[in-house]
């Protein structure tokens, strides 16, 4: 029974983290897209292109983390069902 409560706790923490990451990714993407749209109205400097590259790298990393969290959530749910 102790294992089930540990799995439930891990699942709830995972869900909270997933929710926060989703909100962060959406808000960050909206903010960055406005900055990029404004910057694209003129020739971009080297610093601006570096900022765009860093932003894209961050968004890809967040997307990868979200996929990993979803995969882990599926495994935790499966393990929880097996333990019950």
C-alpha positions in Angstrom: 0.0 0.0 0.0 2.9 2.3 0.7 4.1 2.0 -3.0 0.7 3.0 -4.2 0.7 6.2 -2.1 4.2 7.0 -3.4 3.1 6.5 -7.0 0.1 8.7 -6.4 2.3 11.4 -4.9 4.7 11.2 -7.8 1.8 11.4 -10.3 0.3 14.5 -8.7 3.7 16.2 -8.6 4.2 15.3 -12.3 0.8 16.6 -13.2 1.5 19.9 -11.5 4.9 20.3 -13.2 3.3 19.4 -16.6 0.6 22.1 -16.0 3.2 24.8 -15.1 5.4 23.9 -18.1 2.5 24.1 -20.5 1.5 27.5 -19.2 5.1 28.7 -19.3 5.5 27.5 -22.9 2.3 29.1 -24.1 3.1 32.5 -22.4 6.7 32.4 -23.5 5.8 31.6 -27.1 3.3 34.4 -27.3 5.8 36.9 -25.9 8.6 35.8 -28.1 6.4 35.7 -31.2 5.5 39.4 -30.7 9.1 40.4 -30.3 10.1 38.4 -33.4 7.3 39.8 -35.4 8.3 43.4 -34.5 12.0 42.7 -35.1 11.3 41.1 -38.5 10.0 44.4 -39.9 13.6 45.5 -40.4 16.9 43.9 -41.1 18.0 41.8 -38.2 21.2 42.4 -36.4 23.6 39.6 -35.3 22.3 40.0 -31.7 18.7 39.7 -32.8 19.3 36.5 -34.8 21.2 35.1 -31.8 18.2 35.9 -29.6 15.9 34.1 -32.1 18.2 31.1 -32.2 18.3 31.0 -28.4 14.5 31.3 -28.2 14.0 28.4 -30.6 16.4 26.2 -28.8 14.6 26.9 -25.5 11.2 26.2 -27.1 12.5 22.9 -28.5 13.9 22.0 -25.1 10.6 22.7 -23.4 8.7 20.7 -26.0 11.1 17.8 -25.5 10.6 18.0 -21.7 6.8 18.1 -22.1 7.0 14.9 -24.3 9.2 13.2 -21.7 6.8 14.2 -18.9 3.8 12.8 -20.8 5.7 9.6 -21.4 6.6 9.3 -17.7 3.0 10.1 -16.7 1.8 7.1 -18.8 4.3 4.8 -17.2 3.4 6.1 -13.7 -0.3 5.5 -14.4 0.4 2.0 -15.6 2.5 1.2 -12.6 -0.1 2.6 -10.3 -2.8 0.4 -11.9 -0.5 -2.6 -11.6 0.1 -2.0 -7.9 -3.6 -1.8 -7.1 
